[in-house]
Amino acid sequence: MSSPTIGITMEESLRRRVERFTANAFEGIATLDDWKAVREERQREFWRCLGLDPRPEPCDPATREYNGFSGQGFRARNIGFQMLPDCWSSAAVYYPDPLPETPSPGVLYVSGHAKTALRQYQASPIMWARRGYVCLILDTIEQHDNPGEHHGSFMGRLDAWLARGYTPAGAEAWNALSALEVLRSDPSVDAGRIGITGISGGGACSFFTAVLDGNIRALSTLCGLSTPKDAIVNRRLSTHCDCMYPHNLFGRDLAEYAALLAPRPALFCFGDHDSLFYPEETTAFVERTRRIYRLYGAEENCRLVTHACGHEDHPEFVKATQEWFDLHVAGEPHPVIPKGEIEIPETDICVFHGTPPRPNRVDILPELLCVRSTIPLPRTPGEWPEIRRSALESLPLPRGREEAFLELEKSWNQEEWLHTRHCGAVGGVRIALETRHRKNATKLLLSVAGAGESLLNGWTRVGLAAEIGSFGGFEPRLSGLHCPGHPGSQRPAGAHIPDARVSLMRAMILTGQTPVTMCIEDIRLAVEHLLGLEQLQGVALYLHGKGETAVAALYAALLDERVAGVLLEDLPATHAEGVPIPGILRHLEMPHAVGLMAPRHTVLLFAGHNNWTWPQRVFERLGCSGNFVMSEDRAESIKFLMS
């Protein structure tokens, strides 16, 4: 065979994929005009990668005042504000004491992971206030008395969040953007002179927020950025929370989004001995970002500071950040002072004291930020083509493909049957296909194996088709010997140890994929290959899948009109309960996808509980209600399709 080498592991395939992202970063961009031509598109991409497209409507923060406190050289007030209607966040604003007569420069300090961020990180806003800045320090959506959650993979919510297109990184960034508006509206603050900083998770959030808000004067991010390459190639993903990563939907190196900061000042601080990051990749990431700063003639505005320390707010980073903000935010030097220790007791620094404002809907933030969409029913058959075309064009499904091939390996005759065996690879990972084709048969039913299965599992399910026509089994990536773990509960085995499937899902979304979108890609390759075989010319191809592969078969058929029909076994009732296509719920739900098959033959076998009236009504309104069947009998279902 003349095929390329195949059989690499899924991990190696993902490694190669993210390494290509890095190698191809800024491809075709040689001049500042080249960058400006794509900059707006990259900005839109980043909003979407954070789950904030369409962009939420800003709301009245309705800021509420709570208790205040003071210390040497500063005073502070505790506040609550709305990030969305009836979604409350907690913060504290620190002022210099005495307060200058003219508005002061401002700092938004975004907290990292801590049980009570306002208490643990208080030394930073105290330091800024003593230096003459007004500093707002912000709790995350899950800290203090805030009822939100951003540890999705640890809490078993990853599938549902992916299906919605929701990211904790985006939720925290929206929280920070809302806090910025509160800070800007403060009469003691010069709204045109605000910087943003934070460490760890706060370092990541400060970076995301600065990319989104072009009015932030300067950024200093500390120990808080992990690139897809660092996460996968250097195995750093398992040490990071979901709030550290956007969904890499467009397959880009993080530097291509970091470059959106240019030419604004951006300071990146990392410890050489920080176990959460790989120093060489950190340095390389900043250097890749500098490529665009050089086009602006502002290379000095992109700076990396490292020190022989771990994951910490080291004095060297504190000093560098103070000098950076003095230069680029305040526009004048301020006294450089060390960051102190905790001074204010929790009872004074607490905002809500266990009773946040009511109602408070932060606990349903994924639903509020990522609203489900609907599709109109056709009133007449004539309306259907445009409804269907519009729905399919908007689907967030994989349109391109990785390097892939599938070819005939062996064929042989046995009585009236032609047996064929095919092998290939997608992204270097092996796939396999076998068929049994009855001579003169006009239909072929291909079953797709799922996780923990081989092609023989599917082969056996649809073997009844042998009485009528032809059948086959297909083994995509993540099935057979490439299955990392059976798709069961997402609950981790330990407090901070996601199971194999969750770890795979987290890695895959950093490459722009999930298991089901990967399976869709593989099935489309198999369909194209089979329909191109001389011996199958004129044969109608039907697809069968069970559970997750039923979803993949459905969407593969929606993308390829040559598929004559589908047999969908144990089809989940909703994307919100698993089988995530990133952001799919912003466009449609499972019944809509089934309905979009009309008028092609569509069978739901052992369908999950749901109100399937939407597809039923579509088929009825198109005058082909007999083409949609719900069944509890596999043999009858196969007979319906193949007869």
C-alpha positions in Angstrom: 0.0 0.0 0.0 1.1 3.5 -0.8 -0.6 5.0 2.3 1.1 7.3 4.8 2.1 5.8 8.1 -0.9 5.4 10.4 -1.7 4.2 13.8 -0.6 7.0 16.1 -2.3 7.5 19.4 -5.1 10.0 19.9 -2.8 12.0 22.3 -0.1 12.2 19.6 -2.7 13.3 17.0 -3.8 16.1 19.3 -0.2 17.1 20.0 0.5 17.3 16.3 -2.6 19.4 15.8 -1.8 22.1 18.3 1.8 22.1 17.1 0.5 23.0 13.7 -1.5 25.8 15.2 1.6 27.3 16.6 3.7 26.7 13.5 1.0 28.3 11.3 0.4 31.3 13.6 0.1 34.6 11.7 0.4 32.8 8.4 0.2 35.2 5.5 0.7 38.3 7.8 3.8 40.1 6.8 2.8 43.8 7.1 0.7 45.9 9.4 -1.9 46.2 6.7 -2.1 42.4 6.5 -2.8 42.3 10.2 -5.3 45.1 10.2 -7.2 43.3 7.4 -7.9 40.3 9.7 -7.9 42.0 13.1 -11.6 42.6 13.3 -12.3 39.0 12.3 -9.9 37.7 15.0 -11.7 39.9 17.5 -15.1 38.5 16.6 -13.6 35.0 16.8 -12.3 35.6 20.3 -15.7 36.8 21.6 -17.2 33.6 20.2 -14.4 31.4 21.7 -15.3 32.8 25.1 -18.9 32.0 24.6 -19.9 35.7 24.4 -21.3 35.8 20.8 -23.9 37.1 20.5 -22.6 39.6 23.0 -24.8 40.0 26.1 -26.6 43.3 26.5 -24.9 45.5 29.2 -27.2 46.3 32.1 -27.5 48.8 34.9 -25.0 47.7 37.5 -27.5 49.0 40.2 -24.5 49.2 42.5 -25.3 48.7 46.2 -23.3 50.0 49.0 -22.3 47.9 52.0 -20.0 48.4 54.9 -16.7 50.2 54.6 -13.4 50.0 56.4 -10.1 51.8 56.4 -6.4 51.5 57.3 -3.2 53.5 57.1 -3.1 55.3 53.7 -6.4 53.9 52.3 -10.1 53.6 52.8 -12.5 51.1 51.1 -16.1 50.4 50.5 -17.7 47.1 49.8 -20.2 46.9 46.9 -22.5 44.6 45.1 -23.4 45.1 41.4 -25.2 43.4 38.6 -23.3 41.8 35.8 -26.6 40.8 34.2 -30.1 41.6 35.4 -30.5 39.8 38.8 -27.0 38.4 38.6 -25.0 39.9 41.5 -21.3 40.1 42.0 -19.3 41.2 45.0 -16.3 43.6 45.0 -14.5 46.2 47.1 -13.2 49.6 46.0 -10.0 50.9 47.6 -9.1 54.6 47.6 -6.0 56.6 48.6 -6.5 58.3 51.9 -6.4 61.3 51.7 -8.1 61.3 48.3 -6.5 63.6 45.7 -8.5 66.5 44.4 -8.2 65.3 40.8 -9.4 61.9 39.5 -6.9 59.1 40.1 -5.7 56.4 37.8 -7.5 53.1 38.3 -6.7 49.4 38.6 -9.1 46.5 38.2 -7.6 43.6 40.2 -9.1 40.2 39.1 -8.9 37.5 41.7 -7.5 34.0 41.3 -8.7 30.9 43.0 -9.3 31.4 46.7 -12.3 30.7 49.0 -12.7 34.3 49.8 -10.8 36.4 47.2 -11.5 39.8 48.8 -9.8 38.6 51.9 -6.9 36.6 50.5 -5.9 39.2 47.8 -6.6 42.3 49.8 -2.9 43.2 50.1 -2.8 44.1 46.4 -5.6 46.7 46.4 -4.3 48.1 49.6 -0.9 48.5 47.9 -2.4 50.2 44.9 -4.4 52.6 47.1 -1.3 53.6 49.0 0.4 54.3 45.8 -2.3 56.8 44.7 -4.5 54.5 42.5 -8.2 53.6 43.0 -8.4 49.8 42.9 -11.5 47.7 42.5 -10.9 44.1 43.5 -13.4 41.6 42.1 -14.6 38.2 43.4 -15.1 35.5 40.9 -18.6 34.2 40.2 -18.1 31.3 42.6 -16.3 33.0 45.5 -17.5 34.8 48.6 -21.3 34.4 48.7 -21.7 34.2 44.9 -23.6 31.0 43.9 -21.9 30.5 40.4 -19.6 27.7 39.3 -16.7 27.6 36.9 -15.2 24.2 37.7 -17.3 22.5 35.0 -15.2 19.5 34.3 -14.8 18.8 38.0 -18.6 19.2 38.7 -19.9 17.0 35.8 -21.2 19.9 33.7 -18.7 20.0 30.9 -20.9 18.4 28.2 -23.9 20.7 28.8 -21.6 23.8 28.9 -19.9 22.8 25.6 -23.3 22.2 24.0 -24.3 25.7 25.0 -21.0 27.2 23.9 -20.5 28.4 27.5 -17.1 28.9 28.9 -16.2 29.9 32.5 -13.4 32.0 31.0 -16.1 34.0 29.2 -18.3 34.3 32.2 -15.5 35.6 34.4 -14.4 38.0 31.6 -18.0 39.4 31.4 -18.0 39.8 35.2 -14.7 41.8 34.9 -16.1 43.9 32.0 -19.1 44.8 34.2 -16.8 45.7 37.1 -14.8 47.9 34.7 -17.9 50.0 34.0 -18.5 50.3 37.8 -14.9 51.5 38.2 -15.1 53.9 35.2 -18.3 55.5 36.6 -16.6 56.3 39.9 -16.0 60.1 40.0 -12.8 59.5 41.9 -11.4 57.6 38.9 -10.0 58.9 35.6 -11.9 56.6 33.3 -9.2 57.0 30.6 -6.4 55.7 32.8 -7.3 52.2 33.9 -5.1 49.1 34.0 -6.0 45.5 34.7 -4.0 42.8 36.5 -4.3 39.6 38.5 -2.5 36.4 39.3 -3.2 32.7 38.3 -6.9 32.5 37.3 -7.0 36.2 37.7 -4.0 36.5 35.4 -5.9 34.6 32.7 -9.1 36.7 33.3 -7.2 40.0 33.2 -5.7 38.9 29.8 -9.1 37.9 28.3 -10.7 41.1 29.5 -8.0 43.3 28.2 -8.3 41.6 24.8 -12.1 42.2 24.8 -11.9 45.8 26.0 -9.8 48.1 23.9 -10.1 51.0 26.3 -8.0 49.3 29.0 -4.7 51.2 29.0 -2.3 48.5 30.1 -2.2 44.9 31.2 -0.1 43.0 33.6 -0.9 39.3 33.8 0.9 37.1 36.4 1.3 33.3 36.2 -2.0 32.9 34.4 -1.7 32.0 30.7 -1.6 28.5 29.3 -1.6 28.0 25.5 -3.2 25.0 23.8 0.3 23.8 23.1 1.4 24.1 26.7 -1.7 22.4 27.9 -1.5 19.4 25.5 2.1 19.0 24.4 3.6 19.8 27.9 0.7 18.1 29.7 -0.3 21.1 31.8 -4.0 20.8 31.2 -4.8 18.7 34.2 -3.4 21.3 36.6 -5.7 24.1 35.3 -9.3 25.0 35.9 -11.8 25.5 33.1 -11.7 29.3 33.6 -8.2 29.3 32.1 -9.2 28.3 28.6 -11.4 29.7 25.8 -12.8 27.1 23.3 -10.3 27.1 20.5 -13.1 26.9 17.8 -11.0 28.3 15.0 -7.8 26.3 15.6 -5.5 29.2 16.4 -2.4 29.7 18.5 -3.2 31.9 21.5 -0.7 34.5 20.3 -3.0 35.3 17.5 -5.5 36.6 20.0 -2.9 38.1 22.3 -1.8 40.2 19.4 -5.2 42.0 19.6 -3.7 43.8 22.5 -1.1 45.5 20.2 0.0 48.2 20.4 -1.3 48.6 23.9 1.2 47.8 26.7 1.1 44.2 27.9 3.4 42.8 30.6 3.6 39.0 31.1 5.1 37.7 34.4 6.0 34.0 34.9 8.0 32.1 37.4 10.7 29.8 36.0 9.8 27.1 38.6 6.1 27.5 38.3 4.9 23.9 38.0 1.7 25.0 36.2 3.5 26.3 33.1 6.4 25.3 30.9 8.9 28.2 30.8 10.1 27.6 27.2 6.5 27.7 25.8 5.8 30.9 27.9 8.8 32.6 26.4 7.9 31.4 22.9 4.3 32.6 23.3 5.3 36.1 24.2 7.8 36.2 21.3 5.1 35.1 18.9 2.9 37.9 20.2 5.7 40.4 19.7 5.6 39.8 16.0 2.5 42.0 15.7 3.9 44.6 18.1 6.9 44.9 15.8 4.6 45.7 12.9 3.3 48.6 15.0 6.8 49.7 15.9 5.9 49.1 19.5 7.9 46.1 20.5 8.8 47.6 23.8 5.1 47.5 24.8 5.2 43.7 24.9 7.4 42.6 27.8 8.1 39.3 29.5 9.4 39.3 33.1 10.6 36.0 34.6 12.1 35.1 37.9 13.4 32.0 39.6 10.2 31.5 41.6 7.1 29.3 41.6 3.4 30.1 41.2 3.4 33.3 43.2 3.0 37.1 43.3 6.8 37.5 43.6 8.1 40.9 44.7 9.9 41.2 41.3 6.5 40.9 39.6 4.9 43.4 41.9 7.7 45.9 41.3 7.6 45.4 37.5 3.8 45.8 37.5 3.9 49.0 39.5 6.5 50.6 37.2 4.6 49.4 34.1 1.3 51.0 35.3 3.1 54.2 36.4 4.5 54.5 32.9 1.5 53.4 30.8 -1.6 54.1 33.0 -0.8 56.9 35.4 1.7 58.6 33.1 3.9 59.5 36.0 6.0 57.8 38.7 4.6 56.8 42.0 6.4 55.5 45.1 7.4 51.8 44.6 6.3 50.0 47.7 6.2 46.3 48.6 2.9 44.4 48.8 2.0 43.8 52.5 0.1 41.2 54.3 -3.6 40.6 55.2 -4.7 43.5 57.4 -8.5 43.5 57.4 -10.5 40.7 59.1 -13.0 38.7 57.1 -15.9 40.1 59.1 -15.1 43.6 57.9 -14.2 42.7 54.3 -17.2 40.5 53.7 -19.8 42.1 51.4 -23.0 40.0 51.6 -22.4 38.1 54.9 -24.1 35.0 53.5 -27.2 36.8 52.1 -26.6 38.2 48.6 -29.4 40.2 47.0 -32.4 38.3 45.9 -33.2 37.2 43.3 -29.7 36.2 42.3 -29.4 34.1 39.2 -25.7 33.7 38.9 -26.2 29.9 39.5 -27.9 29.8 36.0 -25.3 32.0 34.2 -24.7 29.4 31.5 -28.4 29.6 30.5 -28.4 33.4 30.7 -25.3 34.0 28.7 -26.0 31.2 26.1 -29.6 31.4 25.1 -31.1 28.5 23.2 -32.4 29.2 19.7 -35.4 27.8 17.7 -36.2 27.1 14.1 -39.5 28.1 12.5 -41.8 25.4 11.2 -42.7 25.6 7.5 -46.2 26.8 6.9 -46.1 25.4 3.4 -43.7 23.0 1.6 -42.4 25.9 -0.4 -40.9 27.5 2.7 -38.9 24.5 3.7 -35.9 24.7 1.4 -35.0 28.2 2.7 -35.6 27.4 6.3 -33.5 24.3 6.0 -30.7 26.0 4.1 -30.5 28.8 6.6 -30.5 26.4 9.6 -27.7 24.2 8.1 -25.5 27.1 7.1 -25.5 28.5 10.6 -24.6 25.2 12.3 -21.3 25.2 14.2 -20.2 22.0 12.6 -16.7 21.0 11.2 -16.5 22.0 7.6 -12.8 21.4 7.0 -10.9 18.3 7.6 -7.6 17.0 8.9 -5.2 15.1 6.7 -7.1 11.9 6.0 -7.5 9.0 3.7 -9.5 5.8 3.4 -8.8 3.2 0.8 -9.7 -0.4 -0.2 -7.4 -2.8 1.5 -8.9 -6.1 0.4 -12.0 -7.6 -1.3 -13.2 -11.1 -2.0 -16.3 -12.9 -3.2 -18.3 -15.4 -1.3 -21.3 -16.8 -3.1 -23.6 -13.9 -3.8 -21.6 -11.5 -1.5 -18.8 -9.1 -2.2 -16.7 -8.6 1.0 -14.6 -5.5 1.3 -12.1 -4.3 3.9 -11.0 -0.7 4.0 -8.4 1.1 6.2 -7.2 4.6 6.6 -6.5 7.4 9.1 -7.7 10.8 10.1 -5.0 13.0 11.7 -2.8 9.9 11.8 -5.3 7.9 13.9 -6.5 4.6 12.3 -10.0 4.1 11.1 -11.5 0.9 9.6 -14.4 -0.1 7.4 -15.9 -3.4 6.3 -18.9 -4.1 4.1 -20.9 -7.1 2.8 -22.5 -6.2 -0.4 -25.1 -8.4 -2.0 -24.8 -8.4 -5.7 -27.5 -6.3 -7.4 -28.6 -4.8 -4.0 -29.7 -1.2 -4.2 -29.2 -0.2 -0.6 -26.4 -0.4 2.0 -26.8 0.2 5.7 -23.6 1.3 7.4 -23.4 1.2 11.2 -20.9 3.3 13.1 -19.2 1.9 16.2 -19.2 3.9 19.4 -16.7 4.3 22.2 -15.7 1.0 23.7 -16.9 -0.8 20.5 -15.4 -2.3 17.4 -16.9 -2.3 13.9 -18.3 -5.8 14.7 -20.6 -4.3 17.3 -22.3 -2.2 14.6 -22.0 -4.9 12.1 -24.0 -7.2 14.3 -26.7 -4.7 15.0 -27.5 -4.1 11.3 -26.8 -7.7 10.1 -30.5 -8.1 9.6 -30.1 -6.0 6.6 -28.5 -9.0 4.9 -32.0 -10.4 4.3 -32.7 -7.4 2.1 -29.6 -5.6 0.9 -26.0 -4.8 2.0 -24.5 -3.8 5.3 -21.3 -2.7 6.8 -19.5 -1.5 10.0 -17.3 1.5 10.4 -14.8 2.1 13.2 -14.0 5.9 13.5 -11.4 7.4 15.8 -12.2 7.0 19.5 -13.6 3.6 18.9 -11.9 0.2 18.8 -8.4 0.3 20.3 -8.5 4.1 20.3 -11.2 4.5 23.0 -9.7 6.2 26.0 -12.6 5.3 28.3 -16.2 4.4 28.1 -18.5 7.5 28.0 -20.1 7.1 31.4 -20.5 9.6 34.2 -18.3 12.7 34.1 -18.0 12.7 37.9 -14.3 12.6 38.7 -12.8 9.7 40.5 -11.2 12.1 43.0 -11.8 15.7 44.0 -9.5 17.1 41.3 -9.0 14.1 39.0 -11.3 14.2 36.0 -11.9 10.8 34.4 -10.3 9.7 31.0 -13.3 11.0 28.9 -13.4 14.4 30.6 -9.6 14.8 30.2 -10.0 13.9 26.5 -12.9 16.4 26.1 -10.9 19.2 27.7 -7.9 18.6 25.5 -10.0 18.2 22.3 -11.9 21.5 22.8 -8.4 23.2 22.8 -8.0 21.8 19.3 -11.5 22.9 18.2 -13.1 19.5 18.5 -15.2 17.2 20.6 -15.6 13.4 20.2 -18.9 13.8 18.3 -17.5 16.5 15.9 -14.5 14.2 15.3 -16.9 11.3 14.6 -18.9 13.5 12.2 -15.7 14.2 10.2 -14.8 10.5 10.1 -18.3 9.4 8.9 -18.3 12.0 6.2 -15.0 10.6 4.9 -16.5 7.1 5.0 -19.5 8.2 3.1 -17.5 9.9 0.4 -15.3 6.9 0.1 -18.1 4.4 -0.2 -20.1 6.4 -2.7 -17.0 6.7 -4.9 -16.5 2.9 -5.2 -17.3 1.5 -8.6 -19.1 -1.5 -7.2 -21.5 0.7 -5.2 -22.5 3.1 -8.0 -26.3 3.5 -7.8 -26.5 2.1 -4.3 -28.4 4.2 -1.8 -26.4 4.6 1.4 -28.1 4.7 4.9 -26.4 5.4 8.2 -26.9 3.8 11.6 -25.5 5.0 14.9 -26.3 4.3 18.6 -26.1 6.9 21.3 -23.3 9.3 20.6 -22.7 7.9 17.1 -26.4 8.3 16.3 -25.9 12.0 16.8 -22.7 11.9 14.6 -24.6 9.9 11.9 -27.4 12.4 12.0 -25.2 15.5 11.5 -23.1 13.7 8.9 -26.2 13.0 6.9 -27.4 16.6 7.3 -24.1 17.8 5.7 -24.3 15.3 2.8 -27.5 15.1 0.8 -26.2 11.8 -0.8 -27.1 9.9 2.4 -30.5 8.5 1.7 -31.7 8.1 5.3 -30.7 7.4 8.9 -31.5 4.8 11.6 -30.9 6.6 14.9 -30.7 4.2 17.9 -30.9 5.5 21.5 -30.7 9.1 20.2 -30.3 11.4 23.2 -33.3 13.7 23.7 -31.2 16.8 24.1 -27.7 18.1 23.5 -27.7 19.5 27.0 -27.4 16.0 28.5 -24.3 15.0 26.6 -23.0 14.6 23.0 -21.8 18.2 22.8 -21.2 20.0 19.6 -19.7 23.3 20.8 -22.4 26.0 20.8 -25.0 23.8 19.1 -27.8 24.9 21.4 -27.4 28.5 20.3 -28.8 27.2 16.9 -31.0 24.2 17.5 -31.9 21.2 19.7 -32.0 17.5 18.9 -35.6 17.4 17.6 -34.7 20.3 15.2 -31.8 18.3 13.8 -34.0 15.3 13.3 -36.6 17.4 11.5 -33.9 18.9 9.2 -33.6 15.4 7.6 -37.0 15.8 6.0 -38.0 14.6 3.5 -35.4 11.8 3.7 -36.2 8.5 5.5 -35.6 8.9 9.3 -36.1 6.3 12.0 -35.8 6.9 15.7 -35.2 3.5 17.4 -35.6 3.4 21.2 -35.6 7.2 21.2 -35.0 9.0 24.4 -38.0 10.6 26.1 -38.8 13.9 24.5 -41.5 15.7 22.7 -40.6 14.8 19.2 -43.6 16.7 17.7 -41.3 19.2 15.9 -39.9 16.7 13.4 -43.3 15.0 13.2 -44.9 18.3 12.2 -42.2 19.0 9.6 -42.7 15.7 7.9 -46.5 16.1 8.0 -46.4 19.6 6.6 -44.2 18.5 3.8 -46.7 15.7 3.0 -44.2 12.9 3.8 -45.2 11.8 7.3 -44.6 8.2 6.3 -40.9 8.9 6.0 -40.5 9.6 9.7 -40.8 6.6 12.0 -40.4 6.0 15.8 -39.9 2.4 16.6 -39.1 -0.1 19.4 -38.3 -2.9 16.9 -34.8 -3.0 15.3 -35.8 -5.6 12.7 -38.8 -3.7 11.6 -36.9 -0.5 11.5 -34.2 -2.0 9.2 -36.9 -3.5 7.0 -38.6 -0.1 6.7 -35.3 1.5 5.5 -34.1 -1.3 3.3 -37.3 -2.5 1.6 
